[in-house]
Amino acid sequence: LADHFKVPFFLIDVPFNHEICGVNEETATFNKVPQDRIDYVKAQFEEFIKFLEDITCKKFDYEKFNEVMAISNRTAKAWGKAMAYASMAPTPLDGFNMFNYMAMMVCLRGKKESAMLYEMIAAEMEENIKEGKSQFPGEQKYRIMWDGIACWPYLKHNYSSMLKHGVVISGSTYPKAWEIVYEVGNMDELASIYAGIGNNRNMEDQRDVRAVIQRNCQCDGVIYHMNRSCKVMDFMQPEMRRQVSEITNIPFVSFDGDQSDPKNFSEAQFETRVDALVENMKENKEGLV
């Protein structure tokens, strides 16, 4: 694209973390990566700032940067609080709505309006709890963890296929990944977050964070999205889900999909996988296995 439009570009390299850093079992978050990884990414941030100053002929506005970081923290905290209601049993939040709500968290986390939105959602959940209500329009029979990004072209189909069985999402890896908070003005912490993102974690850390989410969210089963646009997770997922299953001992299914290309998804396959998962979860609840 840079060649096509004849514009400069800057690439930030985030190395893969082979070292096992562990998981915080209370928050279901990854522990900090080694300092050398943080220093490496931070140095690129500093180089990037100089790059921006050169091509814009403007000095970097650290005061504005800190202001946006503060708003981003407010947004992330509100997002985390709102999405945490999905783990409650019964849940006042329809867990699938995490995918519907997350656009501003991903693209506009530095805007006050985003923080206000998620604070409003959290307040709505508090009201639902007081009134004994839920966004989920039916009986919550089975609680699952959804692993990976949503299959965006088929949101309605995916949701309807689970809703008819009373399947509610109580936890998910992808929405959780956006709950990012750092000290305002602290470039080390910012670099630490980017150096330790989920896709750059080894098998053991990936396995453990999923096992913790499934336990904390009281999941009866798991749906794994084999997202063909996310190669690193595709390669890791088959072995990872096997290891997670050995820890949690709850049923799981996977389906082929894509976050953008609708040709990589089959409605029939998704429906049969959900049917199979529901059958296994039902047998577990009835003590037949």
Wavefront OBJ file of the C-alpha trace (Angstrom):
o trace
v 0.000 0.000 0.000
v 2.832 2.375 0.823
v 4.371 1.723 -2.589
v 1.027 2.088 -4.335
v 0.147 5.412 -2.708
v 3.779 6.575 -2.536
v 3.599 7.366 1.180
v 5.970 6.513 4.050
v 5.126 3.746 6.480
v 6.476 2.526 9.802
v 6.406 -1.080 10.991
v 6.573 -1.956 14.696
v 7.964 -5.437 15.296
v 6.512 -7.237 18.329
v 8.482 -10.444 19.027
v 6.872 -13.751 19.965
v 7.175 -14.623 23.657
v 8.511 -18.162 23.983
v 9.062 -17.809 27.733
v 6.251 -19.029 29.999
v 5.155 -15.932 31.932
v 2.039 -17.349 33.580
v -1.494 -16.095 34.140
v -3.213 -14.111 36.887
v -5.950 -16.541 37.917
v -8.105 -13.875 39.545
v -8.254 -11.527 36.563
v -7.658 -14.100 33.777
v -4.902 -11.922 32.322
v -1.360 -12.679 31.191
v 1.572 -11.845 33.432
v 4.221 -9.345 32.341
v 6.695 -10.356 29.647
v 10.506 -10.111 30.130
v 11.966 -6.595 30.317
v 14.095 -7.011 27.195
v 10.913 -7.412 25.123
v 9.468 -4.271 26.679
v 12.651 -2.295 26.018
v 12.689 -3.475 22.401
v 9.124 -2.324 21.729
v 9.585 0.919 23.681
v 12.616 1.824 21.561
v 10.470 1.418 18.457
v 7.790 3.677 19.961
v 10.410 6.366 20.485
v 11.645 5.915 16.921
v 8.045 6.099 15.682
v 7.497 9.424 17.460
v 10.564 10.824 15.706
v 9.235 9.415 12.414
v 5.896 11.205 12.915
v 7.629 14.463 13.784
v 9.707 14.272 10.612
v 6.841 13.610 8.195
v 4.407 16.094 9.817
v 6.953 18.810 10.670
v 5.351 19.032 14.135
v 6.603 18.241 17.614
v 4.878 15.350 19.341
v 2.300 16.683 21.832
v 2.953 14.673 25.003
v 0.314 16.606 26.928
v -2.353 15.612 24.408
v -0.974 12.076 24.353
v -1.360 11.787 28.132
v -4.879 13.185 27.904
v -5.847 10.505 25.386
v -4.189 7.818 27.522
v -6.285 8.917 30.506
v -9.482 8.704 28.466
v -8.399 5.315 27.109
v -7.947 4.058 30.666
v -11.402 5.287 31.617
v -12.863 3.554 28.561
v -11.010 0.294 29.247
v -12.091 0.201 32.888
v -15.707 0.849 31.921
v -15.480 -1.818 29.211
v -14.036 -4.345 31.657
v -16.698 -3.602 34.255
v -19.535 -3.873 31.737
v -18.278 -7.108 30.184
v -17.593 -8.730 33.582
v -21.337 -9.054 34.125
v -21.341 -11.869 31.548
v -19.606 -14.139 34.083
v -22.460 -13.875 36.583
v -24.925 -16.761 36.867
v -27.536 -16.015 35.723
v -26.035 -13.211 33.691
v -27.760 -9.843 33.236
v -25.697 -9.384 30.050
v -26.272 -11.283 26.839
v -22.663 -12.329 26.300
v -22.974 -12.225 22.520
v -23.497 -8.485 22.829
v -19.813 -8.183 23.726
v -19.172 -8.475 19.986
v -21.869 -5.914 19.197
v -20.523 -3.421 21.725
v -16.800 -3.636 21.049
v -16.379 -1.461 17.926
v -15.748 1.728 19.907
v -13.453 -0.119 22.305
v -11.286 -1.205 19.385
v -11.365 1.932 17.232
v -12.266 4.856 19.529
v -10.980 3.997 22.986
v -9.466 7.481 23.315
v -12.827 9.242 22.940
v -14.898 10.354 25.943
v -18.039 9.158 24.181
v -16.709 5.588 24.258
v -16.158 5.720 28.007
v -19.639 7.143 28.482
v -21.171 4.332 26.417
v -19.599 1.542 28.462
v -20.376 3.289 31.731
v -23.990 3.438 30.567
v -23.965 -0.293 29.745
v -22.525 -1.111 33.185
v -25.263 0.974 34.806
v -27.863 -0.882 32.732
v -26.507 -4.204 34.009
v -26.805 -2.996 37.606
v -30.442 -2.156 36.956
v -30.994 -5.578 35.402
v -29.593 -7.222 38.533
v -31.847 -5.186 40.814
v -34.898 -6.004 38.710
v -33.956 -9.650 38.104
v -33.761 -9.138 34.352
v -31.337 -10.108 31.603
v -30.634 -9.018 28.044
v -30.713 -12.705 27.088
v -34.237 -13.318 25.732
v -34.807 -16.807 27.071
v -33.814 -19.459 29.573
v -30.063 -19.591 30.203
v -29.576 -23.353 29.936
v -25.903 -23.595 28.982
v -22.955 -21.268 29.566
v -20.074 -21.319 27.105
v -16.770 -19.648 26.372
v -16.402 -18.353 22.818
v -12.761 -18.538 21.777
v -11.470 -16.084 19.217
v -12.895 -13.229 17.237
v -16.503 -13.182 16.072
v -17.464 -14.422 12.617
v -18.618 -10.943 11.626
v -20.454 -11.762 8.365
v -22.634 -14.281 10.228
v -23.306 -12.683 13.608
v -27.081 -13.055 13.337
v -26.863 -16.688 12.248
v -24.385 -17.607 14.988
v -26.474 -15.925 17.646
v -29.752 -17.498 16.489
v -28.183 -20.968 16.333
v -27.162 -20.734 19.989
v -30.212 -18.862 21.246
v -32.638 -21.611 20.239
v -30.761 -23.994 22.564
v -30.537 -21.530 25.448
v -26.760 -21.165 24.991
v -25.360 -17.938 26.444
v -21.760 -16.711 26.190
v -20.428 -16.180 29.713
v -16.777 -15.657 28.770
v -14.597 -14.981 25.745
v -10.930 -14.441 24.986
v -11.283 -11.716 22.358
v -13.360 -9.049 24.160
v -11.202 -9.602 27.251
v -8.096 -8.689 25.251
v -9.232 -5.060 24.946
v -9.368 -4.426 28.693
v -6.023 -2.592 28.604
v -5.080 -0.182 31.406
v -1.735 1.557 31.913
v -0.265 4.415 33.926
v -0.743 7.710 32.108
v 2.516 8.903 30.581
v 4.314 5.638 31.317
v 5.802 4.482 28.025
v 7.219 1.353 29.677
v 3.756 0.162 30.659
v 2.403 0.961 27.219
v 5.229 -1.030 25.615
v 4.619 -3.865 28.082
v 0.995 -4.133 26.968
v 1.897 -4.289 23.285
v 4.820 -6.658 23.866
v 2.550 -9.061 25.733
v -0.551 -9.231 23.547
v -2.336 -12.575 23.446
v -1.378 -13.582 19.911
v 2.297 -13.347 20.830
v 2.065 -15.759 23.763
v 3.301 -19.332 23.870
v 1.117 -22.435 24.036
v 1.284 -22.803 27.817
v 0.163 -19.239 28.550
v -2.580 -19.491 25.919
v -3.808 -22.736 27.449
v -3.795 -21.476 31.021
v -5.679 -18.229 30.379
v -8.458 -20.165 28.645
v -8.708 -22.672 31.453
v -8.996 -19.813 33.961
v -11.705 -18.041 31.931
v -13.712 -21.260 31.664
v -13.484 -21.816 35.408
v -14.155 -18.212 36.443
v -17.110 -17.909 34.064
v -18.635 -21.264 35.099
v -18.674 -22.579 31.546
v -20.438 -25.782 30.523
v -18.741 -25.908 27.134
v -16.558 -24.082 24.606
v -16.895 -23.000 20.985
v -13.565 -22.456 19.191
v -13.574 -20.319 16.058
v -10.959 -21.595 13.603
v -10.522 -18.148 12.057
v -8.724 -18.518 8.728
v -7.567 -14.897 8.836
v -5.598 -15.467 12.056
v -2.849 -17.881 11.080
v -0.854 -17.883 14.308
v -3.881 -18.942 16.352
v -5.005 -21.448 13.703
v -1.703 -23.295 13.975
v -1.853 -23.309 17.769
v -5.532 -23.997 18.356
v -5.879 -27.785 17.811
v -3.244 -28.678 20.407
v -4.252 -25.816 22.701
v -7.897 -26.849 22.902
v -6.850 -30.446 23.595
v -4.685 -29.330 26.516
v -7.387 -26.989 27.850
v -9.906 -29.827 27.744
v -7.609 -32.011 29.834
v -7.601 -29.303 32.525
v -11.267 -28.286 32.491
v -12.886 -31.572 31.436
v -15.752 -29.808 29.672
v -16.895 -30.463 26.079
v -15.867 -28.285 23.158
v -16.419 -27.955 19.435
v -14.704 -25.938 16.723
v -15.996 -24.482 13.477
v -14.322 -23.122 10.359
v -14.847 -19.436 9.739
v -13.287 -16.103 8.964
v -13.520 -12.653 10.456
v -14.006 -11.110 7.014
v -14.297 -13.637 4.157
v -17.812 -15.182 4.171
v -16.723 -17.994 1.826
v -14.820 -19.696 4.650
v -17.949 -20.317 6.728
v -20.669 -22.969 6.466
v -23.980 -22.352 8.212
v -24.739 -26.082 8.217
v -21.405 -26.945 9.838
v -21.878 -24.341 12.562
v -25.386 -25.573 13.330
v -24.334 -29.224 13.587
v -21.370 -28.322 15.818
v -23.627 -26.346 18.167
v -26.108 -29.235 18.207
v -23.317 -31.652 19.151
v -22.012 -29.363 21.883
v -25.486 -28.940 23.368
v -25.962 -32.711 23.390
v -22.691 -33.181 25.285
v -23.428 -30.376 27.748
v -26.883 -31.824 28.382
v -25.417 -35.258 29.113
v -22.921 -33.705 31.528
v -25.672 -31.871 33.385
v -27.767 -35.025 33.599
v -24.792 -37.043 34.831
v -24.802 -39.399 31.867
v -21.050 -39.098 31.234
l 1 2 3 4 5 6 7 8 9 10 11 12 13 14 15 16 17 18 19 20 21 22 23 24 25 26 27 28 29 30 31 32 33 34 35 36 37 38 39 40 41 42 43 44 45 46 47 48 49 50 51 52 53 54 55 56 57 58 59 60 61 62 63 64 65 66 67 68 69 70 71 72 73 74 75 76 77 78 79 80 81 82 83 84 85 86 87 88 89 90 91 92 93 94 95 96 97 98 99 100 101 102 103 104 105 106 107 108 109 110 111 112 113 114 115 116 117 118 119 120 121 122 123 124 125 126 127 128 129 130 131 132 133 134 135 136 137 138 139 140 141 142 143 144 145 146 147 148 149 150 151 152 153 154 155 156 157 158 159 160 161 162 163 164 165 166 167 168 169 170 171 172 173 174 175 176 177 178 179 180 181 182 183 184 185 186 187 188 189 190 191 192 193 194 195 196 197 198 199 200 201 202 203 204 205 206 207 208 209 210 211 212 213 214 215 216 217 218 219 220 221 222 223 224 225 226 227 228 229 230 231 232 233 234 235 236 237 238 239 240 241 242 243 244 245 246 247 248 249 250 251 252 253 254 255 256 257 258 259 260 261 262 263 264 265 266 267 268 269 270 271 272 273 274 275 276 277 278 279 280 281 282 283 284 285 286 287 288 289
